Amino acid sequence: MNKQESKYFNTALLMNEALLLLLEKKDYEYITIKEICEKAGVNRSTFYLHYETIDDLLEEMVDNLNKKFIESFSKDLTIDKAVNEDLILTTSKYLTPYLNFIKENKTVFRLAIKKPYIMKSNKSFSRLEKYVFEPILNKYKVKAEEKKYILEFYTKGVLAIVYKWLNEDCKDEISLIIDLIERLTFANVKN
């Protein structure tokens, strides 16, 4: 990365951080470009060099967050080489980093719950389905006509618990949430 690219990247990071800090204090709809620029220590013209709207900044921030999440999820998950028992994603091995990631980024995730169209949450789940869930179901030799129902059951069920936890500011211990998800999804039942 050359000096110009580095400067561009650092400025973008400052604006990302500014938006996150502002999101902790006020609703997304009431945040202005002026506030983002002041918090980031950049000019409005600099903002417009990077983005056309606050939605563009938010979209970039969410894309970066999703990439980090999928990278952190998939580095411990080598689907083609794993034994089936290692591919049960509702165990503490996978839920702990997932829930920690959500807790560390709870402001953004709460916004994703409130405004899924802004956060493009469906796009994130599509990636997870394609690169994580679908290969796992294939490894388990799940019938094609059953896949959509199984995916719906697990994702909606686990997300309902996570959303409730997020709405309560992640106050309950992660271990409680993991235990609940494991029990409800029968992760501890041996075949």
Residue pairs with C-beta under 8 A, 6 or more apart in sequence:
1 9
8 50
11 40
11 42
11 46
11 50
12 50
12 60
14 40
14 41
14 42
15 36
15 37
15 40
15 42
15 47
15 50
15 51
15 57
16 57
16 60
16 61
16 64
17 39
17 40
18 35
18 36
18 37
18 39
18 40
19 31
19 36
19 54
19 57
19 58
19 61
20 61
20 107
20 108
21 39
22 31
22 35
22 36
22 39
23 31
23 107
23 108
23 111
24 107
28 54
28 58
28 111
28 115
28 118
31 54
32 54
33 44
33 47
33 54
34 44
36 47
36 54
36 57
37 43
37 44
37 46
37 47
47 57
50 56
50 57
51 57
51 60
55 118
58 118
58 119
59 120
61 108
62 108
62 112
62 119
62 120
62 124
65 105
65 108
66 123
66 124
66 127
68 101
69 101
69 124
70 127
70 128
70 131
70 132
72 97
72 101
73 94
73 97
73 98
73 128
73 132
74 131
74 132
76 93
76 94
76 97
77 87
77 94
77 132
79 87
79 132
79 135
79 136
79 139
80 135
80 139
82 139
84 139
84 140
86 93
87 136
87 139
87 140
88 187
89 95
89 132
89 133
89 136
89 154
90 154
90 158
90 181
90 182
90 185
90 187
91 182
91 187
92 175
92 178
92 182
95 174
95 177
95 178
95 181
95 182
96 174
96 178
99 162
99 165
99 174
99 177
99 178
100 174
102 109
102 162
102 166
102 170
103 170
103 174
106 166
106 169
106 170
108 119
109 166
110 166
110 167
111 118
111 119
112 119
112 121
113 163
113 166
113 167
116 122
125 155
129 151
133 151
133 154
133 155
134 147
137 147
137 150
137 151
142 150
154 185
157 184
157 185
158 181
158 185
161 177
161 180
161 181
161 184
162 177
165 172
165 177
181 187
182 188
